[in-house]
């Protein structure tokens, strides 16, 4: 069981309002205002969903970069600049 909510201050409800965090016993919970009813959702459930989403996004990005790198002939940055090796200093 987590000791605190991982994404405190970053979670919003369906109306784009930030949700609070409270402890219920030793369990952190996000508190969502559901038409005046304060719904308490264990943070572990929400945090796992957020972490899964982040992980999937990273994997998708890796796949895209892995596919696109095959097509790149020169070392080009995402800004369109060519990278050159620094000239070696005599010495």
C-alpha positions as CSV (number, residue, x, y, z in Angstrom):
1,X,0.0,0.0,0.0
2,X,1.4,3.4,-1.0
3,X,2.2,6.0,1.7
4,X,1.1,9.0,-0.5
5,X,-0.6,9.7,-3.8
6,X,2.0,9.9,-6.6
7,X,0.2,12.5,-8.6
8,X,-1.1,14.8,-5.9
9,X,-1.9,18.2,-7.5
10,X,-1.9,16.8,-11.0
11,X,-5.1,14.8,-11.1
12,X,-8.3,16.6,-12.4
13,X,-11.9,15.5,-12.5
14,X,-14.1,15.4,-15.6
15,X,-14.8,19.1,-15.3
16,X,-11.0,20.0,-15.3
17,X,-11.0,20.8,-11.6
18,X,-8.1,19.6,-9.5
19,X,-9.0,16.8,-7.0
20,X,-7.8,16.8,-3.4
21,X,-6.0,14.1,-1.5
22,X,-6.8,12.8,2.0
23,X,-5.8,9.9,4.1
24,X,-8.4,7.3,5.0
25,X,-6.7,5.4,7.8
26,X,-3.3,4.7,6.2
27,X,-4.6,4.8,2.6
28,X,-4.2,7.9,0.5
29,X,-7.3,8.7,-1.6
30,X,-8.1,11.2,-4.3
31,X,-11.3,13.2,-3.4
32,X,-13.6,13.9,-6.4
33,X,-16.5,16.3,-6.0
34,X,-19.4,14.4,-7.6
35,X,-22.3,16.9,-7.6
36,X,-21.6,17.7,-3.9
37,X,-20.8,14.1,-2.9
38,X,-17.1,13.8,-2.0
39,X,-16.1,10.5,-3.7
40,X,-12.9,9.0,-2.2
41,X,-10.9,6.9,-4.7
42,X,-7.8,5.0,-3.5
43,X,-4.8,6.6,-5.0
44,X,-3.2,3.3,-5.9
45,X,-6.0,2.6,-8.5
46,X,-5.6,6.1,-10.1
47,X,-1.8,6.1,-9.9
48,X,-1.5,2.7,-11.6
49,X,-3.7,3.9,-14.5
50,X,-1.6,7.0,-14.9
51,X,1.6,5.0,-14.8
52,X,0.3,2.5,-17.4
53,X,-0.7,5.4,-19.7
54,X,2.7,7.0,-19.3
55,X,4.4,3.6,-20.0
56,X,2.3,3.0,-23.1
57,X,3.1,6.5,-24.4
58,X,6.8,5.9,-24.0
59,X,6.6,2.5,-25.8
60,X,4.7,4.2,-28.7
61,X,7.3,6.9,-28.9
62,X,10.1,4.3,-28.9
63,X,8.4,2.4,-31.7
64,X,8.0,5.5,-33.8
65,X,11.6,6.6,-33.3
66,X,12.9,3.1,-33.9
67,X,11.0,3.0,-37.3
68,X,12.0,6.5,-38.3
69,X,15.7,6.1,-37.5
70,X,16.1,3.6,-40.3
71,X,15.1,6.3,-42.8
72,X,17.4,9.0,-41.6
73,X,20.6,9.2,-43.7
74,X,22.5,11.8,-41.8
75,X,22.6,12.6,-38.1
76,X,19.8,15.2,-38.0
77,X,18.3,16.7,-34.9
78,X,14.6,17.1,-34.3
79,X,15.2,20.8,-35.1
80,X,16.4,20.0,-38.6
81,X,20.1,20.8,-38.0
82,X,22.9,18.7,-39.1
83,X,25.3,17.5,-36.4
84,X,28.9,17.6,-37.1
85,X,31.7,16.0,-35.1
86,X,33.7,18.6,-33.3
87,X,37.1,19.2,-34.9
88,X,39.8,17.5,-33.0
89,X,42.2,19.9,-31.3
90,X,45.9,19.5,-32.1
91,X,47.7,18.4,-29.3
